Amino acid sequence: MSGAVYPSLKDRLVVVTGGGTGIGAAFTEAFARQGARVVFLDVAEEASIALAASLSDCSPPPVFRPCDLLDLDVFRGHLADVIAEHGAIDVLVNNAANDDRHTLAEVTPAYWDDRIGVNLRHLYFAAQAVAPGMRERGRGVILNLGSISWHLGLPDLSIYETAKAGIEGMTRALARELGVDGVRVACIVPGNVKTPRQMKWYTPEGEAEIVDAQCLKGRIEPSDVAALALFLASDDARFITGHEYFVDAGWR
């Protein structure tokens, strides 16, 4: 395994939402390679099953649970089952999101509710579900995934950017509320990460424009974001909470 090894992550119970594809798959693999007990949830069953098979050599291998996070009752049921089977969750990675493009004029109330459900609501209720066990133990980490998009004001993402801005506020609020019991809450803000989904939005010229706007001239990979998540989840970051941390190559 290349990169840093964090002994404190071994045997920790880690739940990753949206952990079957893109950045989420990198989180799933990175924590599994650290020897953590990883459970990942995703609506993309085919890709998730393939990911789990590719990581079968990990000890222990990650466990996939198919789940549509828009169905809060089912989602919370999955989290309750994980806790019942394995004990309190040590690390929650609130990763799942969807950045489908949309304009102001075409948004309906139903679409608004759907997008907020996909990009914001489930993060709060996941934190609510894992917090009691973390508080009882006096430790735990919740990592929320933000986005560079609203910091830059990118076009055709108004609901997504509203949700991602809200995640940073939620991170600070929960860090304050849970910190008294030793639970840490932080937000990771990726820049433009080279995933198959992101690549479908960009021409080679558009990709070059993004790299040109970065301080560091290269493409961010999912593993770069996962590397930060490992550190923040580990005991090495024991006094880091309540803030957002960028992996954006200095994109301005």
DASULHU-V821858 format. One record per residue. N is the residue number from 0. SS is DSSP state (H for helix, E for strand, L for the rest). Layout:
# DASULHU-V821858
N;SS
N;SS
This chain:
# DASULHU-V821858
0;L
1;L
2;L
3;L
4;L
5;L
6;H
7;H
8;H
9;L
10;L
11;L
12;E
13;E
14;E
15;E
16;E
17;L
18;L
19;L
20;L
21;H
22;H
23;H
24;H
25;H
26;H
27;H
28;H
29;H
30;H
31;H
32;H
33;L
34;L
35;L
36;E
37;E
38;E
39;E
40;E
41;E
42;L
43;L
44;H
45;H
46;H
47;H
48;H
49;H
50;H
51;H
52;H
53;H
54;L
55;L
56;L
57;L
58;L
59;L
60;L
61;L
62;E
63;E
64;E
65;E
66;L
67;L
68;L
69;L
70;L
71;H
72;H
73;H
74;H
75;H
76;H
77;H
78;H
79;H
80;H
81;H
82;H
83;H
84;H
85;H
86;L
87;L
88;L
89;L
90;E
91;E
92;E
93;E
94;L
95;L
96;L
97;L
98;L
99;L
100;L
101;E
102;L
103;L
104;L
105;L
106;L
107;L
108;H
109;H
110;H
111;H
112;H
113;H
114;H
115;H
116;H
117;H
118;H
119;H
120;H
121;H
122;H
123;H
124;H
125;H
126;H
127;H
128;H
129;H
130;H
131;H
132;H
133;H
134;H
135;H
136;H
137;L
138;L
139;E
140;E
141;E
142;E
143;E
144;E
145;L
146;L
147;L
148;H
149;H
150;H
151;H
152;L
153;L
154;L
155;L
156;E
157;H
158;H
159;H
160;H
161;H
162;H
163;H
164;H
165;H
166;H
167;H
168;H
169;H
170;H
171;H
172;H
173;H
174;H
175;H
176;H
177;H
178;H
179;L
180;L
181;L
182;E
183;E
184;E
185;E
186;E
187;E
188;E
189;E
190;L
191;L
192;E
193;L
194;L
195;H
196;H
197;H
198;H
199;L
200;L
201;L
202;L
203;H
204;H
205;H
206;H
207;H
208;H
209;H
210;H
211;H
212;H
213;L
214;L
215;L
216;L
217;L
218;L
219;E
220;L
221;H
222;H
223;H
224;H
225;H
226;H
227;H
228;H
229;H
230;H
231;H
232;H
233;L
234;H
235;H
236;H
237;L
238;L
239;L
240;L
241;L
242;L
243;E
244;E
245;E
246;E
247;L
248;L
249;L
250;L
251;L
